[in-house]
Amino acid sequence: MSKSRIDYIWSSTEIVSYFTNCEVLDVDPSLSDHSLVTFSVENFLDIRNKKRNIPSKKIYDYDKMT
């Protein structure tokens, strides 16, 4: 079985504000030349307090139009 490692982590600036407990851990150099990154993501799906920009819709009642 082969293993895979992530070399980069890309993220939007919005979600980065929810990263907590970020830590870079050293790995035994005989095992890898990479470092281990750990972090927690807190409440990034919580949108209750965010207002969404939903465009208003016009509804036409064609029966009342002349």
C-alpha distance (Angstrom), angle and dihedral (degrees) to the residues before:
residue distance angle dihedral
M1 . . .
S2 3.80 . .
K3 3.77 123.8 .
S4 3.77 129.5 -141.7
R5 3.76 130.9 -151.7
I6 3.78 131.5 -159.8
D7 3.80 111.6 -122.9
Y8 3.79 97.5 -175.3
I9 3.77 137.0 25.1
W10 3.79 114.5 -154.5
S11 3.77 120.7 -167.1
S12 3.77 141.6 165.8
T13 3.79 118.1 -107.2
E14 3.81 89.9 -117.0
I15 3.79 94.9 62.3
V16 3.80 94.8 41.0
S17 3.79 89.4 70.6
Y18 3.82 87.3 65.0
F19 3.82 94.8 54.7
T20 3.79 112.2 110.5
N21 3.77 136.0 172.5
C22 3.80 92.6 26.6
E23 3.76 113.5 -178.4
V24 3.80 136.7 168.8
L25 3.79 112.4 -147.8
D26 3.77 125.5 -163.2
V27 3.77 118.3 -123.8
D28 3.77 126.2 -151.6
P29 3.84 103.9 -87.9
S30 3.78 90.8 -136.3
L31 3.81 88.4 62.4
S32 3.80 101.7 42.7
D33 3.78 144.0 -13.3
H34 3.82 89.6 -137.6
S35 3.78 131.1 87.2
L36 3.76 126.3 -127.6
V37 3.81 116.9 -117.0
T38 3.78 121.1 -161.1
F39 3.79 129.6 -179.2
S40 3.78 142.6 149.3
V41 3.78 125.7 -126.0
E42 3.79 114.0 -143.8
N43 3.82 124.4 -157.8
F44 3.78 97.4 -34.5
L45 3.81 90.3 150.2
D46 3.79 93.2 52.3
I47 3.80 103.5 109.2
R48 3.80 99.2 155.4
N49 3.79 93.1 112.6
K50 3.77 96.5 41.4
K51 3.76 119.6 92.9
R52 3.74 114.3 -136.7
N53 3.76 121.0 -140.1
I54 3.76 100.2 -128.3
P55 3.79 112.5 170.6
S56 3.78 114.2 -124.1
K57 3.77 116.6 -109.0
K58 3.76 126.7 -138.8
I59 3.74 115.3 -140.8
Y60 3.77 116.5 -161.2
D61 3.78 123.2 -157.8
Y62 3.79 100.2 -149.4
D63 3.80 92.1 -171.2
K64 3.82 90.4 64.6
M65 3.80 94.4 47.0
T66 3.79 120.2 98.2
